[in-house]
Amino acid sequence: MTFEEVLIQKPAERAQCTGKALEEVLVSAQDNITVGVYECAKVMNLDPDSVSFCVLAMDEEFQCDIALQIHFTLIQSFCFDNDISIVRVSDMQRLAEIVGAKAAPLEDAHCVLITNPADGSWEDPALQKLHLFCEESRSLNDWVPEILLPER
């Protein structure tokens, strides 16, 4: 899908399309994801150039968690400073289901990073679609767009 095709989609279609693209990327990048706020912060600190995409997940039960909100603000700022595309999802449980075993021992799927493999061989058209979506959203002053993950 080209950037022009993304631009002419209706907002509901765009949200559904990007949700499917995000799920595809997370499934195909299982070996290149980091799950958990603290684990993601470590990766960003050690090698920010390896980070390709960031997903923040917030459920209603964590809306009042001030510490988590501070971490999100710092992660968002880091992503903006390092030109890392970032999105929000509102269903942490669904995100944890998609990333599977990576989230099970941690039970913290509030933040998921997609990193580039060391050899740089991994490219995904769905990831490019997500980058285009983020670029378009930023041009509309939506700096951290929310994506709806598809139901199972």
Backbone as CSV, one residue per row, in Angstrom:
resi,resn,N_x,N_y,N_z,CA_x,CA_y,CA_z,C_x,C_y,C_z
1,MET,0.841,-1.170,0.000,0.000,0.000,0.000,0.892,1.240,0.000
2,THR,0.597,2.156,-0.868,1.391,3.372,-0.959,0.912,4.406,0.049
3,PHE,1.715,5.438,0.252,1.361,6.513,1.167,0.073,7.193,0.715
4,GLU,-0.091,7.367,-0.587,-1.300,8.002,-1.113,-2.537,7.155,-0.819
5,GLU,-2.392,5.832,-0.920,-3.520,4.945,-0.620,-3.893,5.026,0.858
6,VAL,-2.894,5.146,1.727,-3.162,5.290,3.152,-3.900,6.592,3.417
7,LEU,-3.509,7.657,2.726,-4.113,8.970,2.950,-5.588,9.029,2.570
8,ILE,-5.996,8.289,1.530,-7.380,8.389,1.082,-8.317,7.439,1.820
9,GLN,-7.786,6.589,2.685,-8.637,5.684,3.445,-9.434,6.476,4.477
10,LYS,-10.616,5.985,4.790,-11.417,6.569,5.851,-10.763,6.222,7.188
11,PRO,-10.954,7.057,8.218,-10.304,6.794,9.513,-10.588,5.402,10.075
12,ALA,-11.824,4.908,9.975,-12.142,3.578,10.505,-11.403,2.494,9.740
13,GLU,-11.338,2.632,8.406,-10.608,1.657,7.592,-9.118,1.695,7.926
14,ARG,-8.604,2.899,8.097,-7.182,3.067,8.390,-6.835,2.421,9.729
15,ALA,-7.686,2.616,10.752,-7.432,2.029,12.064,-7.457,0.508,11.990
16,GLN,-8.410,-0.045,11.249,-8.511,-1.496,11.108,-7.318,-2.044,10.329
17,CYS,-6.950,-1.374,9.261,-5.827,-1.793,8.420,-4.522,-1.769,9.208
18,THR,-4.311,-0.711,9.983,-3.067,-0.610,10.751,-3.049,-1.604,11.904
19,GLY,-4.221,-1.921,12.457,-4.280,-2.936,13.511,-3.851,-4.298,12.994
20,LYS,-4.317,-4.641,11.801,-3.904,-5.904,11.185,-2.410,-5.889,10.873
21,ALA,-1.919,-4.757,10.378,-0.491,-4.643,10.056,0.353,-4.795,11.320
22,LEU,-0.086,-4.187,12.420,0.654,-4.306,13.680,0.690,-5.753,14.151
23,GLU,-0.447,-6.441,14.055,-0.475,-7.850,14.456,0.477,-8.673,13.581
24,GLU,0.467,-8.444,12.268,1.365,-9.167,11.357,2.823,-8.948,11.732
25,VAL,3.169,-7.701,12.008,4.558,-7.376,12.341,4.965,-8.047,13.644
26,LEU,4.116,-7.987,14.653,4.458,-8.587,15.944,4.613,-10.100,15.846
27,VAL,3.799,-10.730,15.021,3.902,-12.184,14.843,5.173,-12.533,14.069
28,SER,5.463,-11.781,13.017,6.641,-12.109,12.200,7.955,-11.707,12.866
29,ALA,7.902,-10.808,13.832,9.125,-10.315,14.472,9.377,-10.952,15.829
30,GLN,8.833,-12.121,16.073,8.954,-12.741,17.400,10.388,-12.793,17.925
31,ASP,11.363,-12.987,17.058,12.759,-13.053,17.497,13.365,-11.668,17.686
32,ASN,12.646,-10.639,17.277,13.186,-9.276,17.327,12.325,-8.342,18.168
33,ILE,11.673,-8.876,19.195,10.877,-8.005,20.047,11.379,-8.054,21.483
34,THR,11.155,-6.951,22.171,11.455,-6.837,23.588,10.152,-6.428,24.260
35,VAL,9.808,-7.089,25.357,8.539,-6.834,26.035,8.811,-6.395,27.470
36,GLY,8.098,-5.372,27.901,8.207,-4.880,29.277,8.805,-3.488,29.305
37,VAL,8.282,-2.648,30.176,8.727,-1.251,30.256,10.212,-1.167,30.576
38,TYR,10.653,-1.867,31.613,12.056,-1.772,32.016,12.995,-2.411,30.999
39,GLU,12.592,-3.545,30.450,13.424,-4.211,29.449,13.561,-3.332,28.203
40,CYS,12.460,-2.695,27.804,12.496,-1.809,26.641,13.375,-0.592,26.903
41,ALA,13.281,-0.050,28.114,14.113,1.100,28.462,15.599,0.738,28.395
42,LYS,15.944,-0.468,28.822,17.341,-0.918,28.753,17.816,-0.980,27.300
43,VAL,16.995,-1.585,26.429,17.369,-1.695,25.016,17.527,-0.313,24.396
44,MET,16.593,0.590,24.691,16.666,1.946,24.133,17.914,2.672,24.607
45,ASN,18.292,2.438,25.844,19.473,3.098,26.393,20.765,2.533,25.802
46,LEU,20.830,1.215,25.653,22.049,0.570,25.170,22.254,0.727,23.669
47,ASP,21.181,0.578,22.885,21.325,0.608,21.429,20.080,1.206,20.768
48,PRO,19.898,2.517,20.862,18.683,3.128,20.297,18.568,2.961,18.787
49,ASP,19.697,2.811,18.095,19.663,2.659,16.641,19.077,1.318,16.203
50,SER,19.034,0.356,17.113,18.487,-0.961,16.753,16.961,-0.988,16.844
51,VAL,16.354,0.024,17.472,14.910,0.039,17.679,14.221,0.582,16.434
52,SER,13.264,-0.182,15.924,12.545,0.209,14.719,11.150,0.743,15.020
53,PHE,10.498,0.198,16.057,9.108,0.547,16.308,8.790,0.314,17.775
54,CYS,7.908,1.141,18.333,7.523,1.026,19.740,6.003,0.993,19.859
55,VAL,5.510,0.099,20.715,4.074,-0.016,20.987,3.875,0.154,22.488
56,LEU,3.026,1.105,22.858,2.661,1.300,24.259,1.229,0.825,24.445
57,ALA,0.990,0.060,25.505,-0.347,-0.480,25.761,-0.857,0.007,27.108
58,MET,-2.093,0.487,27.100,-2.686,0.992,28.327,-4.094,0.431,28.483
59,ASP,-4.351,-0.199,29.614,-5.689,-0.654,29.957,-6.286,0.323,30.970
60,GLU,-7.594,0.306,31.088,-8.271,1.228,32.003,-7.794,1.077,33.440
61,GLU,-7.491,-0.147,33.857,-7.084,-0.357,35.248,-5.745,0.303,35.577
62,PHE,-4.944,0.641,34.569,-3.649,1.269,34.803,-3.648,2.768,34.509
63,GLN,-4.816,3.349,34.195,-4.897,4.770,33.853,-4.390,5.658,34.986
64,CYS,-4.582,5.241,36.224,-4.191,6.059,37.380,-2.818,5.699,37.917
65,ASP,-2.100,4.835,37.247,-0.758,4.444,37.682,0.229,5.532,37.261
66,ILE,0.559,6.412,38.208,1.399,7.571,37.911,2.796,7.144,37.450
67,ALA,3.363,6.130,38.095,4.702,5.670,37.706,4.708,5.188,36.257
68,LEU,3.681,4.447,35.867,3.595,3.958,34.486,3.441,5.128,33.509
69,GLN,2.643,6.112,33.876,2.466,7.292,33.025,3.781,8.047,32.839
70,ILE,4.576,8.136,33.901,5.888,8.794,33.805,6.801,8.008,32.871
71,HIS,6.803,6.672,33.019,7.609,5.838,32.122,7.176,6.027,30.671
72,PHE,5.863,6.064,30.435,5.352,6.272,29.080,5.822,7.613,28.523
73,THR,5.767,8.647,29.336,6.205,9.974,28.888,7.682,9.960,28.515
74,LEU,8.487,9.303,29.321,9.925,9.224,29.029,10.188,8.394,27.767
75,ILE,9.485,7.283,27.614,9.649,6.446,26.420,9.223,7.218,25.177
76,GLN,8.085,7.911,25.253,7.619,8.711,24.115,8.653,9.764,23.744
77,SER,9.182,10.449,24.735,10.187,11.478,24.477,11.426,10.877,23.808
78,PHE,11.866,9.731,24.315,13.028,9.064,23.736,12.760,8.691,22.282
79,CYS,11.571,8.166,22.022,11.220,7.787,20.651,11.209,9.005,19.733
80,PHE,10.638,10.117,20.189,10.609,11.332,19.373,12.024,11.814,19.083
81,ASP,12.893,11.801,20.098,14.264,12.283,19.936,15.087,11.395,19.007
82,ASN,14.730,10.125,18.907,15.512,9.181,18.104,14.792,8.723,16.843
83,ASP,13.741,9.436,16.440,12.986,9.130,15.220,12.493,7.678,15.175
84,ILE,11.953,7.218,16.291,11.379,5.879,16.377,9.866,6.030,16.301
85,SER,9.236,5.319,15.377,7.780,5.361,15.263,7.164,4.725,16.507
86,ILE,6.086,5.338,16.988,5.462,4.884,18.223,3.945,4.961,18.091
87,VAL,3.265,3.938,18.621,1.803,3.910,18.626,1.325,3.440,19.999
88,ARG,0.048,3.667,20.247,-0.613,3.188,21.456,-1.695,2.196,21.083
89,VAL,-1.884,1.206,21.943,-3.024,0.310,21.838,-3.730,0.330,23.195
90,SER,-5.028,0.105,23.185,-5.778,0.182,24.437,-6.106,-1.184,25.023
91,ASP,-5.580,-2.235,24.450,-5.883,-3.587,24.913,-4.585,-4.342,25.188
92,MET,-4.079,-4.179,26.422,-2.821,-4.817,26.780,-2.928,-6.339,26.743
93,GLN,-4.085,-6.890,27.127,-4.252,-8.345,27.117,-4.140,-8.906,25.697
94,ARG,-4.736,-8.220,24.761,-4.665,-8.664,23.354,-3.229,-8.569,22.846
95,LEU,-2.543,-7.489,23.217,-1.138,-7.341,22.826,-0.303,-8.470,23.417
96,ALA,-0.553,-8.810,24.676,0.175,-9.914,25.320,-0.101,-11.239,24.618
97,GLU,-1.344,-11.446,24.171,-1.674,-12.670,23.420,-0.872,-12.736,22.123
98,ILE,-0.743,-11.613,21.455,-0.036,-11.601,20.167,1.448,-11.882,20.347
99,VAL,2.068,-11.242,21.329,3.506,-11.457,21.514,3.791,-12.782,22.202
100,GLY,2.750,-13.398,22.769,2.845,-14.766,23.257,3.812,-14.989,24.386
101,ALA,4.694,-15.953,24.212,5.592,-16.414,25.268,6.518,-15.313,25.773
102,LYS,6.802,-14.328,24.948,7.683,-13.241,25.385,7.092,-12.479,26.555
103,ALA,5.761,-12.372,26.636,5.105,-11.611,27.692,4.760,-12.471,28.899
104,ALA,4.660,-13.775,28.722,4.180,-14.648,29.795,4.996,-14.547,31.087
105,PRO,6.331,-14.654,31.044,7.050,-14.616,32.310,7.040,-13.220,32.947
106,LEU,6.865,-12.197,32.180,6.950,-10.836,32.700,5.603,-10.280,33.135
107,GLU,4.556,-10.684,32.448,3.213,-10.157,32.641,3.206,-8.630,32.576
108,ASP,4.075,-8.082,31.758,4.139,-6.643,31.545,4.260,-6.396,30.052
109,ALA,3.126,-6.253,29.414,3.144,-5.968,27.984,2.766,-4.510,27.742
110,HIS,3.120,-3.644,28.690,2.808,-2.222,28.534,3.664,-1.581,27.440
111,CYS,4.813,-2.163,27.186,5.690,-1.620,26.143,6.297,-2.787,25.365
112,VAL,6.256,-2.669,24.045,6.857,-3.672,23.168,7.699,-2.936,22.138
113,LEU,8.945,-3.352,22.006,9.830,-2.788,20.985,10.077,-3.814,19.901
114,ILE,10.106,-3.342,18.679,10.523,-4.171,17.558,11.904,-3.666,17.173
115,THR,12.872,-4.567,17.226,14.245,-4.178,16.913,14.671,-4.795,15.590
116,ASN,15.662,-4.176,14.993,16.233,-4.696,13.756,17.253,-5.764,14.111
117,PRO,17.287,-6.872,13.385,18.312,-7.878,13.654,19.695,-7.311,13.345
118,ALA,20.701,-7.897,13.984,22.072,-7.407,13.832,22.527,-7.393,12.374
119,ASP,22.079,-8.390,11.591,22.523,-8.444,10.198,21.689,-7.543,9.279
120,GLY,20.626,-6.938,9.814,19.816,-6.003,9.032,19.025,-6.650,7.910
121,SER,18.785,-7.955,8.003,18.158,-8.683,6.893,16.635,-8.680,6.938
122,TRP,16.042,-8.189,8.021,14.593,-8.304,8.182,13.893,-7.035,7.716
123,GLU,13.043,-7.184,6.714,12.205,-6.085,6.255,10.801,-6.633,6.082
124,ASP,9.826,-5.858,6.502,8.448,-6.317,6.473,7.582,-5.218,5.865
125,PRO,6.794,-5.531,4.829,5.914,-4.524,4.231,4.895,-3.972,5.227
126,ALA,4.452,-4.814,6.159,3.496,-4.349,7.170,4.148,-3.312,8.086
127,LEU,5.440,-3.490,8.383,6.161,-2.504,9.198,6.271,-1.177,8.449
128,GLN,6.508,-1.249,7.150,6.561,-0.020,6.350,5.207,0.687,6.364
129,LYS,4.125,-0.084,6.325,2.778,0.483,6.393,2.581,1.209,7.731
130,LEU,3.077,0.616,8.814,2.956,1.246,10.128,3.776,2.536,10.206
131,HIS,4.968,2.511,9.622,5.791,3.732,9.602,5.072,4.843,8.827
132,LEU,4.444,4.497,7.704,3.686,5.484,6.926,2.513,6.033,7.729
133,PHE,1.824,5.150,8.450,0.708,5.568,9.290,1.180,6.558,10.357
134,CYS,2.304,6.259,10.986,2.844,7.147,12.017,3.265,8.488,11.419
135,GLU,3.882,8.445,10.249,4.293,9.674,9.573,3.081,10.544,9.251
136,GLU,2.031,9.926,8.739,0.813,10.661,8.422,0.189,11.233,9.684
137,SER,0.163,10.451,10.752,-0.428,10.911,12.013,0.342,12.103,12.576
138,ARG,1.665,12.042,12.492,2.470,13.176,12.968,2.178,14.432,12.155
139,SER,1.944,14.279,10.849,1.633,15.441,10.022,0.288,16.053,10.410
140,LEU,-0.561,15.263,11.086,-1.856,15.752,11.572,-1.796,16.093,13.066
141,ASN,-0.569,16.214,13.604,-0.319,16.526,15.015,-0.860,15.474,15.975
142,ASP,-0.933,14.245,15.536,-1.263,13.118,16.403,0.039,12.358,16.611
143,TRP,0.764,12.724,17.658,2.137,12.247,17.820,2.229,10.801,18.279
144,VAL,1.227,10.325,19.004,1.201,8.922,19.424,-0.184,8.383,19.077
145,PRO,-0.372,7.978,17.810,-1.704,7.521,17.394,-2.092,6.214,18.068
146,GLU,-3.392,6.044,18.244,-3.896,4.808,18.832,-4.366,3.869,17.733
147,ILE,-3.996,2.611,17.868,-4.362,1.579,16.901,-5.257,0.563,17.595
148,LEU,-6.278,0.123,16.904,-7.165,-0.921,17.425,-6.660,-2.271,16.922
149,LEU,-6.319,-3.138,17.860,-5.886,-4.481,17.476,-7.096,-5.308,17.079
150,PRO,-6.974,-6.126,16.032,-8.114,-6.952,15.614,-8.430,-8.017,16.658
151,GLU,-9.713,-8.316,16.764,-10.157,-9.372,17.683,-9.773,-10.730,17.116
152,ARG,-9.717,-11.694,17.979,-9.421,-13.058,17.525,-10.647,-13.712,17.002
